[in-house]
């Protein structure tokens, strides 16, 4: 499942994550709103793969 996150960079040093786990349409709309409200910042739209079941590493020895 493909998800998107929006990050803001300030002075190419500090990065703040603003939104996470969004679908493409919502991410694009949010990105456009942020760019129109705060044009002085640089925003990055990052795509990542989200697996709701996790990495599935097998039995957890701490639980048994």
TAQUI-V272022 format. One record per residue. N is the residue number from 0. PHI is phi in whole degrees, -180 to 180 (999 if undefined). OMEGA is omega in whole degrees, 0 to 359 (none if undefined). NEAR is the number of other C-alpha atoms within 10 Angstrom. Layout:
<<N;PHI;OMEGA;NEAR> <N;PHI;OMEGA;NEAR>>
This chain:
<<0;999;182;8> <1;-87;177;12> <2;-129;183;16> <3;-130;173;20> <4;-132;179;19> <5;-115;179;21> <6;-122;178;16> <7;-114;177;17> <8;-109;178;14> <9;-122;178;12> <10;57;178;8> <11;57;181;8> <12;-119;185;6> <13;-100;179;8> <14;-123;177;14> <15;-116;176;11> <16;-86;183;12> <17;-97;182;11> <18;-138;182;15> <19;-148;175;14> <20;78;184;16> <21;-99;172;16> <22;-80;189;14> <23;-61;183;15> <24;-64;180;10> <25;-67;180;11> <26;-66;179;21> <27;-65;179;15> <28;-65;179;10> <29;-65;179;15> <30;-62;179;19> <31;-64;178;11> <32;-65;180;12> <33;-64;180;17> <34;-67;179;13> <35;-76;180;10> <36;-79;183;10> <37;-133;183;10> <38;-71;182;10> <39;-77;180;9> <40;-98;175;13> <41;-104;182;15> <42;-111;180;21> <43;-121;175;14> <44;-100;184;14> <45;-112;178;12> <46;-100;178;17> <47;-146;180;11> <48;-96;181;10> <49;-112;177;12> <50;-113;184;11> <51;-65;180;7> <52;-85;180;6> <53;87;184;7> <54;-75;178;7> <55;54;183;8> <56;-87;179;6> <57;107;184;6> <58;-67;178;8> <59;-91;183;8> <60;-66;179;6> <61;-72;182;5> <62;-88;186;5> <63;-112;none;5>>
